[in-house]
Amino acid sequence: MMRRYVGLTVAAVALGPISPTLAQETHAQAATPPASANQQAQSNSQTVGAELPSVVVVAPKKVATSKPKSRKPKRNAPTGLKAATSKPVAPQSVSSPDSGNDDAVSAATILPPPGTLITAQTGTQATTVTNARNIIPTHGATLTDTLDQQPGIAGSTFAPGANRPILRGLDNNRVRIQENGIATGDVSDISEDHAFPVDPYSADSVTVLRGPSTIRYGSQAIGGVVSAENQRIPTYIPYGGFTGQITGGLSSVDNGRDGAFKATAGSQGFAIHADGFARHADNYDTPEGRQENSFLDSRGASIGGSFIGRDGFLGVSYTRFDSLYAVPGIEAAEEKSRIDMGQDKINAKGEWRAPEMGIAAVRGWFGWTNYAHNELVFEADEGSDAVGSRFTNRYTEGRAEIETVPFATAFGALTSTAGIQISNRQLAGISFEGDNLLEPNTTDSIGGYLFEELRLTPALRLQASGRVENDNVSGSMYADIMNPLPDSLVAERKSFTPVSGSLGLLYDLPHGIVARLTGTYAERAPVAQELFSKGAHEATETFEIGNPDIGIETSKSIEFGFNKAVGRWRFDSSFYYAKFDGYIFRDFTGAKCDDTIASCGSGSELDQVIFNQRDATFYGVELATEYDVAQIWNGIWGVSAQYDFVHAEFSNGEYVPRMPPHRIGGGLYYRDDAWQAKVSSLYAFNQNDIAPHETPTAGYTLVNAEISYTMTLNGEGGIAPKLIIGLKGENLLNEDIRSSASFKKDEVLQPGANARLFGTLVY
């Protein structure tokens, strides 16, 4: 019984800055053997199968679990106590402290929520967690498609294969996307038409972080982190030696077909994992007809293995990802613009625990990626495809950190985590039709970070973090960006030392409510494309000129919120305000260009922009709640509601471009051990707070509905396979939906009404 736990990773990298209690519970669910039918009704993780771990968010210190002896240290030890030890245990039913004898409450808390709530977890940041159970029913080829209806999260919606997340109005170079702790190593931060190579089927869960814990990942995560987690590097030996999953779906709006498999096997301290997926969709339908040039075709596979011992694990994986997708739009459809991309990726991860030496965990991550894509257009006069431009990125990243067990101080129990991060990026954007957008360049980065958590009282925790980073960016740029000449390129080397820090308080209020207050000072170094761009950018219809004279971007923010993650009424609220000094943006000069710098001033196709800096202010609200109304039939029915907005304005009174609109929504849900059903509505208001070169965006009402059934099949050896089959309707009112955050909103509609049939077999 010990063996299946020894490989559990704490995974604090994705689930909170100091206290990885929730991560332990999540991995314990994945490793826990299936129970009998009666036992399954008492466990959150068993509702959809042991291999589809449901991230059950609980308030600190509210999970009732047994306390067997083990080598693993107990996190968040009470004030004045020595570090205790306990091993991960099977998840127990969660009971709310204010539930009393209410049968509806106790029944609701042992079942998974119907959707995803923003939750504080154990840290002072707002966090969104989506598990595989919520990913599979959603139509779309990107992780963003599974997230962008949650408060505080939107998508760039440039193409069905390219939809980058926007967090609180921040995107691209301010949002880091990673898989198993390592950045994806693509070029999606350069342009909205570039995809990031992580398919939704590959993720067991997706965590979105906004706030202090983003300091862990570098200055380019100033706006947030989207982290996909999976078992490509196994962290435990499956119970019974094997676990597998087959998933597939069909979509009506685009004749979409997709499927995937995952399998993990292990014994005697070694585990191996393999997975693969394929996804195809034709041009999708809209309320106004077919959206031309919107198809996609992607596939990928991965294999990995780990050595798993009593005190930790060490593993490696290899992944290949390929995608061919079209870029919709009037001119793009005429040229049949497509992007053909591929990536090879090698990741390694490990963890070692030695609590008897005062070390809770030593963790390490390593990643190497080789990415390239060709931007294709169809040459009608030659009757063949031509490569318009080619982007390449070779990226290497390594991180290591050490976390201490809690130890007693005069003020309370203190836990410390210290780490280092090193990365190298070799990037190029070469054009075969005009000037190169980005000459070959290199970015070297090294940073160190520290997190501290002090439990002042049983109810009050103080969290502090800091990071110092050095970034060196080398490339080529015009000698004078105000008078750029075709043959005036000179070598440039820029060095930046961003410093960031945060301080936060967590206080446990009565009835399971947690209050949080955080202040953060964060600096971001400019990236290569902001410094050295010098060519046509067809996706944004601009001719971009970088600015080697721009400096560090600084953000000073404050956030407070309240969270209640268990009980009959669950909610999370966040209120934030951020002041940016030197916010980097594309500044329109008023000149027109074609494909070369020599054409600027006399061209007609592209708007000339120069990267500049200006002070800006962001503030907003994110609210989400669920209320279990009563028992009905064999389960619980309830209601949900949400609201969010972000307001962003420059110091001169102009609005920051491409901001998501105010959104408000609600729904009804039902759930029991076999059935889950929900219907939801999300209303997006008109977006009239626009930048000078933008147009207003009309509002819309998005109505979705879903029903699914879980059945247990006959099995052998005490393990019963589970089959989940369901139907989801999206945009059921067939509304015209245009995203105010999209460069293509005036010429591209989002998909119309869609019916998606999905199924999963878990063993």
N, C-alpha and C positions, 0 to 999 in steps of 0.2 A: 504493500500500500504506500510505503514511503516513496518508491521510485517515481510514481506518476506526478509527484509534487516537486521533485528536486529541480526540475527544469523551469519552473515558473519565473518569468521575468517580471520585475517590478514595474517596468514600463513607465517610470515617472516622467520620461521625456515627453509623453503625449498627454499625461493626465494630471498635471498639477505641478507647481514649482517645488514643493518640499515634501508633501505627504502623499505617498502613492498608495494609500489604503484602498481606494477604489480599484486601482489597477490590480492589486492582489486579489480582490474579490472577483474581478472580471476573468482573470486567468484561472482562478480556482473553479469558476463555472465551466470554463472550457475543458478543464482536466477532470472534473467530477464525473464518475461513472453514472450511466443512466440508472434510475431507481425504478421501483415498481410503480404501477399506475397510481396508487394512492400517494406514494412518496412524490411522484412527479407533480401532483396537484399542489404540493407544499413547497415547490422550488421554482423560483423565477426562471432559471436557466433551462428547465426541462420542458417548458411550454412549447418551444419550437425546436427542441433537440439539443443535445449536448454540444454538437459541432457548429451550431449557430448561436454563439454566446450572446445573450442579450445584456447590454450594459445597464445594470440596475443601479440607478443613482440614489444614494441614501445620504441623509444628513450625518455628520460625524458623530460617532459613538451611539448610533441608534440601531445598529444591526445586532440582533441577538445571536451569538454564535458560541459554540463550546470552545474550551480552551485546552486542547491537548498540548503536550510538551513537544518542543521541537527546537531546532537550531536557529530558526528565523526570528529576527527581532521584532518586537511589537512596536508599531509606529505610534506617534502621538502619545507617549507615555505620560501619565498624570504627573503633575508638578511634584518634584522632590523624590520621585521613585527612580530606582535603577532601571536600566533597560531590561524589560522582561522579554521572554522569547515565547513564540507560539508558531505553529505551522499552519499553512493555509488549510481551511476546512471547507467542506461542501456548503454552499450557500443555504441559509435557513430562511424561513419566511420572515418578512420584514413587518414589524408592527409599529404603529405610530404611537408616540407617548400620550397622545390625547384621544386615542381611539376608544377607550373604555370597553364596553361590551357590544359596540355597534357591529353587527354581523357584516353589514355592507362594507365597512372600512376594512375589517380583517380579510375579507374575501378579495377586496380590490388590491390590497398591498402584496398579495402573493402572486399577482398576475402582472405581466409586462405592460407598460403603458402603450396605448395604441399608436402614439407618434413619438416625436423627439422633443424634449423640453430643453431649453437653455438651463444649465445647472452650474452652480458654483463649485460643486464637488468639494475638494478639500483645500482649494486655493482661493486667492482673492481676485480671481479673474472670472469673467463670464465665459462659459464653455458650452458648446453644443456637441452632443454625442449622438451619432446615428449608427445603428448596428445593421448587420446583414439582413435581418428580418424586414427592415424598412427600405433597404437599398434595392432588393430584388424586384419589388412591384413597380418601381419607378421607371418610366420610359426615358431613355437618354443614354448617351455614350460616355458621359463624363461624371466625375464625382460631384461637380457643381449642380448637375440636374437633380441630385438626391438631396441637396442642401438649400437651394435658393428660395424656398418658400418659408424658411425659418427666419424669425426676427433677427435683424442685423446682417443678413446674408443675401446677396444678390449675385447675378451672373452677368458676364459680358455679352452672352448670347450672340456671338458673332457668326457661328456656324454650328450645325449639329455635332460636329466633331471637335469644335473648339469653343469652350465655354468656361472662362476662367473665373474663379470666385472673387467677389468684391465684398469686403468686410467693412462695415460702417463707412462706406463711401471710398475706401482705400483699395487699390488694386495694384497689379503688375509688380513693380519693384518694392512695394511695401507689404506684400503678402507672400509668405513662403509656403510652397507645397512640398510635402515630403512623404516618403514611404518608409516605414520601419525606422524612423529617426533620421534618415538621410534625404537631402534635397533631391528632387526628381532629375535635375541636370539637363533640362530642356531649354528652349528659347521662348517659352510662352510669355515671359515677362517683357520681351521686346515688343511684341505685337499681339493684338487680340485675335488675329486669325491663326495663331500658332497654338497647337494642342499641347497638353501635358500628358505624358505616356503612363497613365494609371487608369485602368478600366475599373468601373464600379464592382464588377464581379470578383475582382482580385482582393477586395477589402473585406475583412471580417468586421471592422468598425472604422468609422471616420470621426475624428475629434477636431473641432475648430476652437482655437484658443484666441482670445483677445485680452490683452492686459500684461501683467508683470512677467508671467512665465515665458513670454515670447523673447525675453532678453536672452534666454538660453541658446537661441538659434541664430543670433547675429543681427546686425543692424537692418538687414533687408526684410526682417520680420516685424518691423515697427507697427504695421497695421494688423498683424495676426498670422496664425499658422493653421494650415489645413493638413492634418496628419492622418494618413491611411495606415492601418495596422493589419497584419496578417501573419500566417504561420509559414511563410516561405523559408524562414529560418526557424525550425521548430524549437520551441522552448519547453516542451514537456513530452513525455512518452504517452501516446494515446492509451486509454484504458482498453484492455483487450488486444493491444498491439496494432490496431488499425482504426482509422476513421476516414470517411469519404463523403462526398457531396456531389450531386449532379443538379444543375440548375438550367432553366431555359425559359424563353418567353417569346410571344408573338404580339406585334403591334399593328393596329389597323391603319393609323394615320400615314404610315410610310412603308407599309408592307414589311415591317421590320422582323428579323429573325435573329435570335441570339441564344447562345448556350455556353456553358462552362462546366468544368469539373475541378475538384480538389481532392487530394488523397494524401494522407500522412500515415506512415507505418514506422514502428519502432520497437526495439527490444534490446536488453543488455546494454543500456547506456548510449544507444545510437538511434536517431530518428531521421527519416528521409521524407521529403515532401515534394509533390509535383502538382502543378495545376496548369490549365490552359483555357482559353476562351476564343470564341469567334463571334463577330457581330456584323450584320449587314442591314442596311436600310436604303430604300429608294428615295427619290425626291418626295418630300412630305406635302400633305394637303393643308391648306389654310381656308378660312371662310371665304376668301376671294379667289380660290383656285389653287392649282399646284404651284409650289415654290420651286422654281427651276434651279437646277444646279445645287441641290441640297442633300445629295446622297452621301453615304459613308460605307466603308468596308475596312474593318480592323480585326486583328487577331494577335494573340500572344501566348507565350508559354514560359514556365519557370520551373526550376528544379533546385532543391536545396537540402542540406543535411546539417545535423548538429550532434556533437558529443555532449551528453547530458550526465552530470555527476551529482554527487550529494550536495555540493556547495555551489553549483552553478552550471553554466553551459557555454559552448562556443560553437558557432556555426557559420556557414557561408551559403550564398545562393547566387544563381545566374538567371537572368530574365531577358527575354527578347520580346520587343513590342513593335508591331508594324501597323500603319494606318494610312489609308488613302481616302481622303474626304474632299468634297467639293465646297467651294465658298460661294454662298448665294449673294445676289445683288444684280443690279441692272447690267453694268458693264462686265462684272465677273461672269454672269451667265452667258453673255455674248461671246466671251473669250474662253468659256468652259474652264475657268480657273479651278485648279485643284492643288492640294498639297499631298505629297507622297513622302511620308516620314518613317524613320526606323531608329531604334535605339537598342544597344546592348548594355547591360548593367550587371555589375558584380557587387554584391553587398556582403558584409560580414558583421556579426554582432555577438557579444558575449557578456557574461556577468559572473562575478565571483563574490561570495558572501562569507564573512568571517566575523560574526557578532562577538565571539569570545575575545577578539582582538579590538573590539570597538568599531569595526567596519560593518555597516549595514549592507553595503554593496559597492563593488567597483564595476563600472559598466563601460563598454566600449562599442563604438560604431565605426564602420568604414564603408565607403562607397566609391565606385569608379564607374563612370558612364561615358559612352561614346554615342553621340546623337548627331543625326543629320536629316535634313529634309530638302526636297526640291519643290519649288513652286512652278507648276506647270500651266501652260496656256496652249490652246489649240490654234495652230497656224493654218487658216482656211486655204490660203493660196498654195501651201505645200501639202495640205492634207495630213499633217502629223503634229504630234505634240512637240513643244519646245520648252526648255528650262529657262524661266525668266530670272530666277535667282536661287541661290543655295545658301542655307544656313547650317553651320556646324558648331558643335559645342562639346568639348572634352572637359569633364568635370570630375574632380577628386575631392573627397571630404573625409575627414576623420575627426571623431570626438571621443573624449574619455572623461569620466567623472568619478568621484568618490563621495559616498554618503556615509556619515557617521551614524551610529546608533544614538538615540536620545540619551543625554547625560545630564545629571542634576547640576544646576547652578544656583546662585543665591536668589535668582529671580524666577526660576522655573526650569522645566526640561527643555534643553536646546538640541536641535538637530541641524547639522551643517552639510551642505553639498557644494563641492568645488569641482570645476571642470575646465577643459580647454578644447577649443575647436580650431581646426586648420583646414583651409580649402584652397584649391587652385582651379581657375576657370580659363579655358582657352576658347575664345569665341570669334566667329566671323560671319558676316552677312555679305556675300558676293553677288553682284548683279551682272547679268549677261545682256542687259538691254540699256544700261545707262551707268551712272555713277554707283559705286558700291555704297550700300547703306552703312556698312560697318566694316572697316578694314580689320584684318586680324589683330586681336588684342588679348591681353592677359591680365587677370586679376588674381592677386595673392592676398589671402586674408588669414590672420591669426587673432584669436580672441580668448580671453579667460573670463570666467564668470563664477559668482559665489551666491548661494542662497542660504538664508538662515531662517529658522522658525523657532520662536520662543513661546512656550505655553506658560503665560503669566498666571493664569488661574485655570481651573477646569473648564471654564466657559470662554476664556479670552486668549486668543493667539495673536502674536505679532510676527509678521513676515517681512523680511528685507532681502533685497537682491541687488546685485551690481554686475556690470560688465565693462571691460576695457578691450578695445579691438583696434587693430591696425590693418588698413587696406591699402595696397599698392596697385594702381591701375595704369597699365602701359598700352599705348595705342598711337594712332596717327590722326592729325587734325589740321585744318587750314591754319595758316600762320595768322590770319586776321579774319575772325568769323563775321565781322561787320563788312568786310570787303573780300569775300572768299573767291579765290581764283582757282581754276582747274588744276594747275600744276604747283600749287603752293603748300602741299602737305608737308608737315614737319612732325618728327617723333615727339611724343609727349609722355611724361611719367608723373602721375599725381599720387600723392600720399595723404591719407586721412587717418585720424585717430578718434573715432567716435567713442563716447563714454555714456553709459546709461545706468540708471538705478531706479529702484522703487521701494516704497514702504507701504505696508497694508495691515489692516486689523480685521480679524474675524471674531464675531461674538455670537455665542449660542444663546438665543432667546428662548423663552418658553414655547411649548407646543411644536418643537422641531424646527423653528424658524432660525435661520442663520443670517446675520447682518454682516455686510462687508464694506470696507472703505479703503480706497487705494489712491495713492498719488504716485505718478510715474514721470520721470525725466528720461527721454530717449533721444538718441542721436542716430542719424542715418547717413552713411557715406554715399556720395553719388556713384552710379554704376557706369560701365563703359558706354552704354548707348546714350546716356544723358551727357556724357563728356565728349564723345567722339563720333556720333552719328553724322552722316554727310551725304545723304542720298534720298531717292524717292521711296516713299512708304505707301504702297498702293492700298493697303488695307484701311488706313486712316485717311487716304487721299491727301497726304501732306508730303512736302519735301522737308525732311528734318535736318537740322543743323545743331550738333551738340555744342556745348559750352564748357571749355576747359577751365573757365574762371569761376564756375559755381562752386559753392562750398558745402559744408555739412548742413543737413536739414535737421532741425531740432523740434521736438514735440514735448510740451508740458501738459499733462492731463490729470484729471481727477475723476474718480468713478465711485459711486456707491450703489448698493443694491440689497435686496432681500430675497431669500430663497427658502422654500419649504419643499423638500423632495419626497417625503413620505406622508401617508395618511390619506384621508378622504379628499382633502383639498391640497393640491400641489401647485406651486407657482414659482416663477423666477422673474425678477425685475432688475433692470440695469439703467442707470442714468449717468451719462458721461459728458465731459467737456474737455476739449483739447485745443491748445493754442500752438500753432506751427510757426516757427521762425525760419524763414527761408524755405518755404514749401516749393519744391521743384515741379515745374509744369511746362507744357508746350505753349509758347507765346507766339501768337499769330502776328506776322509782320505786315500783312496786307499785300505782299507781293505774290505773284503767281509763277509757278515753275512747270517744267515738263520733267524729263528723266535725268537731266544733267544740271550742274550748278551754273553752267554758262547760259542756260535758258531762263534762269530766274530773273524776273522783271519783264520778260517778254513772252513767257509761257502762258498756258491757259488751263492746264489740267489739274494741277496740285497747288494747295495753299502752302506757302513757305512758313515754317515755324522754327523758332530758336528756343532751346531750353533755357529757362530763366528761373528766378526765385522771387517769391513774394510771400509776405506773411498771410496766414489764413487761420480761420477759426472753424472748428467742427464741434457740434454738440448733437445729442440725440437720446432716444429712449428705446428700450427693448423690453417688452412685456409678454409673458406666456403663462397660461394657467390651464389646469384641468380640475374638474370636480366630479367625483363619482356620486351620482344622484341616488341610485338605489339598486338593490338586487332585482333581477328580472330573469325568468327562465333559469338557466344554469350559471349565469354570470352577473356582470355589472354593466349598467349603462350610465353614461355621463356626458358632460358637455366640456368643450374646450374653447379658448379664446386667445387672441394674440394681437399685438399692435407694435409697430416700430416706425421710426423715422430717423433721418439724419439730415441736418442742415449744415451746409458748408459754404463759407463766404470769404473772399479775399479782403484784405485790408482796405482796398479802394472801393469796396461796396459791390463788386461784381461777384457773381456766384461761381463756385468751382464747377467745372463742366461734368456732365454725365453722372448726376447724382440719382440714386434710386428714389422713388416717390414714398410718401406716406402710405402705409398699408395697415388694414385692419381686417380681422377675420375671426371665424369661429366654426364650431362643428359639433356633431353628435358622434358618439362611439359606443360600441358594445364589444365585450370580450369575455370569453371563458376558456376552458382548457382546449376546446376544439375550434370554436368559431371566433373570428375577429371581423368586425365590420365598422366602417366609419364613413361619414360624409362631411366635407368641409368646404368652406367658402372663404376666399381671400379677395378683398376689394383693394385695388391700387388706385389712389387718387390721381387726378391730373397733375402732371409735373410742369409747373410754370416758372419755377425758380431756375432759370437757365442762363448759361453764359452767352456773351454777345453773339457768337457764331452758331448758336444752337437754335433749334425750333422746339415749341412746346410738344409735350407727349400726352395723348389722351389716356384717361384711366380705363380700367377694365375690371370685370368680375370673373375670377377663376373658381370654378366649382369642380371638385374631385370627389369620387366615391370609390370605396374598396371593400371587398368581401373575400375572406379566405377561410379554408378549412384545413385542419391538421388531423391526420389520422395515423395511428400506430399500426405498423404492419407486423406480421409474424416474423420473429427473429430467433436466432440460436445463441446459446451461450449467455443468456441473460441480457443481451443487447437487442433492442427492438428498433428497427429502422422506422423513420418517420417520413411521411409524405405530406407536403404542404402544396395545396393548389388554390389559386385565387384568380380574381378578375378585378381589374382596376379601370375606372373611367376617368379620363383627364380632360379638362376644358370642356365639360359636358354642355355648356351653353354655346359652344362654338364661337367664342368671342374673338374679335380682332385684338390681338395682344402685341403691343410694341413696347420694347424695353427702353426706358429713358437712359439707361447706362450703356446702350449699344451705339457704336458708330454707324451701324446699318439700319437703325430703327425706321427711317423714313422710306426705305425701299424694301425692307424685309419684314414680313410678318412671322410670328412664332406659330408653331403647329396648332391646327384646329382640334376639333373633338377627336378623341382617341380612345379605343378600347384595347386594353392589354391583358392577355392571358398569360399567367406565369405559374411555374411549378418548381418545387425543390424536393429532391429525395436525399435524406440525410441518414448515414449509417455510422 
